[in-house]
């Protein structure tokens, strides 16, 4: 179902709207950046992320990039699940 997802691990500093205080190690902990292929609707993105227990923190709609927050300690698991599909 989510084979058309490409996961990109980038520094959270590239996401608009983040405050400098959030860029500390604690601020980016349990966050991942997910890039969706063109044509994946926002509703589909939400369903895919919710299935992995992720919540959208910020996004760049023009590039289908989402900064997502995982439950504490679950970012790596969510990342592996997204990349395996």
N, C-alpha and C positions, 0 to 999 in steps of 0.2 A: 504494500500500500504506500509506503513512504520511500520507495526506491528513488523517486525524483527529488529527494532532498540531498543537498550537498552541505555538509557541515564545515564551517570555517572557524578555526580557533584564532581569534585576533585579540589584540589588546582592547579592553573596554573603552579606552580613550578615544577610539574612533567613532563611538556612538554619540550622536548629538544630545544635548540636554543634560549630560551627566555633570554633577558638581565635582569640584576638585577633591572634596573630602571622600567621595565615593571611589576614587581611584587608588586608594590604599589597598594593601593586600586583603584586608577585611572587607573593603567595599566591593571587590570583584570576586570574592570567594563564592563558590557555588553558582556562578553565572557563566553561561556559554553563549556564543554567538552562532546563530544558525542562518545559513543562506539557502533560500528556496529557489528552485528553478522558476523561470518565467512562466506565468500562467497558473501558478498555485494561488488560489484565492485566499484572502485574509481569513475567511471562515475555515478553510482547510488547514491553514497554518495553525489556527487556534486549536482545532481538534487534534492535530498531530502533536503539538506541544503539550496539551492537556493529558494526552494518553501517556506521556512520559513524566507527568507530574511537574511540568514546567509552566511558568507564568511569564507573560511578556512584560518586560520592564521598559523597553524602548524599542523603536524600530526605525528603519530607513525604508519607507514604502517603495520609493523609486527603484531600489535595488533588491527588494525582497529579502532584506536582512533584519533579523530580530535578535535583540539582546534578551535572553531568558534567564529567569531565576529558578534554580532548583531548590528542593528541600535540602536542609543542611546535610552535607556529605553525599548527596546523590547526583552531583553534576557529572562525574565520570561515568556513572552507570547510564544516565540519560544519553550522554554523548555516544557511548558504545552502542546503545539501542538504536539511536538515530542513524548511525553510520552503518549498521548491519542490515538495514532495510533498504 
